[in-house]
């Protein structure tokens, strides 16, 4: 396995999916296609994007599916206030718990008790997002968290778990969407551990991080990789993109403006990314 170039895509709701897809499409439009990475790591929204770009569907088509209302897939509407409740609960747990695994276990406990749509209603949404339901013959990993134990689980094509199940688990925002059943366990959003889980990409010479939402540990993880000699570049939403996201990154209405904002950012970042991606 080559350990040269890693592409890490973090969580950020449906707005994050659209924005990250736009960034990738904008980069490619300006001459640098980073979907040829040796390793792709997706978390939450990023797991959907990573699965999409390794499906064989071309980036322009994936981009238009995000920004053209006529092509956009239907999304479920979460319970009003559910996301704000999650953030509030997370702050409470952070104030009470120092052990990171116990923190995740506590959030998983909340998720298992929450009133949400059913798994049977949620899974078809993920199915519809993915052009292919088969793992690609690529080094793709997606991250989730065991709701009962708080332990991280990394899924890939060797895990014996279907791609749709893995992405559904990675996108199971606690209290917003149901914990996802995979085998004999239930899982929650991998972004609860880290929005990007960048630490899992350690060992690669060059890493591009596309992070739709702030990740409190991103700078620390990036510094660790840099200390080991890895080159790293991060793209995060600029002011225009944040305005496009609006106040609710789960709102389907955010997709068109977020996607266009991402495309503009991708084009603007292309020269710097080209230098990173093609560095000898």
Buried (B, 14 or more C-beta within 10 A) or exposed (E): EEBBBBBBBBBBBBBBBBBBBBBBBBBBBBEBBBBEBBBBBBBBBBBBBBBBBBBEBEBEEBBBBBBEEEEBBEBBEBBEEBBEBBEEBBEEBEEEBEEEBEBBBBBBBBBBEBEBBEBEEBBBBBBEBBBBBEBBEBBBBBBBBBBBEBBBBBBBBEBEBBBBBBBBBBBBBBBBBBBBBBEEBBBBBBBBBBBBBBBBBBEBBBBBBBBBBEBEBBEEBBEBBEEEEBBBBBBBBBEBBBEBBEEBBBBBBBBBBBBBBBBBBBBBBBEEBBEBBEEE
